[in-house]
Amino acid sequence: MSVFAFLIGALSLAAAIGVVISAKPVHSALFLMANFATLAILYVLLDAQFLAAAQVIIYAGGIVILILFVIMLIGHDPADRSQQVTWPAVASLVLGVILLASLVLQLTGRLELGGGGGIASGGSPSAVGTELFTRFLLPFEFVAILLLVALIGALIMGRRESGEPVEEPVG
């Protein structure tokens, strides 16, 4: 059983690396879907069937399809990418190093994140609901507000001005 878990973990890690280093956005999205699927398998191995089903339905089924839809709508512009360093690249590098350092410290036992005691009963719907609406109510509400703000921002950004002409598709 542990050999299978390590194999699935290695596949998940390989898919995550594929997301980051893939040159084509569609390939990156498909690597992301493979990563989500392997994470669902790991949830099943941890006896959290509800979380595995939610992982497949919400992330692999919904989010990746939405990402692919946006990629297809926007298209891929193979513009000339200069080799200059930008602030998003520096911020990404710094955050990646912080994440890697915290992961190494967590795995070596030098960093204790959280008080232990994860979701009981293997991630059953009642246990997840109880934890979400008792211990994690404030973060849950912050996520709801963040999603609402993102939705309003997307609506404002996608809104067309009243005098702006509508482009007709060719073909």
Phi, psi and omega in degrees: 000317182290330176295319178296319179296318177294323177295314178294322177297320178294321176295320178296317178295319178296320178294322178295320176294322177298325177299317186283320188264356181292135182279332182261133182298325180294317178297321178298318179294323178290324173297322178297319178295321177296321178296316179297322179294318178292327175295323177296321177296320177296323175298319178297319178296333177272009179063040177239071185295324179297316179294325177295316179295319178295322178300315182290314185290311186281308187273301183292327182273321186259305187294315182293322177295321177297318178297316178297322179297317179294319178299318180292323180289315183284322184085172181243119180261106179283062182288163179289116180265112180285161184268013180283151182273128180252166182293326176296326179292319179293317179297320178297318179296316181296314180295324177295320178293319178297316179297316179296318179296318179293325177294316179296317178295323178293317182289329179275355177087008181271352181228128180250108178261122180079170182262016182077187178066070180290202182287127184282168174061032173066025178077034177292156183302321180291322179292319178296315179297318179297315180293319182296320186260011172238286184288325187248031182294316181295312175297325178298317179291323177298320178295320178298317178294318179299317178294323177296316178296319178296321178295316179296319177297319178295321178295318179293318181291326182273353181290135180266140177294154185293329181268356184283128181289151178270129179280129177272136177292143180270134175128000000 
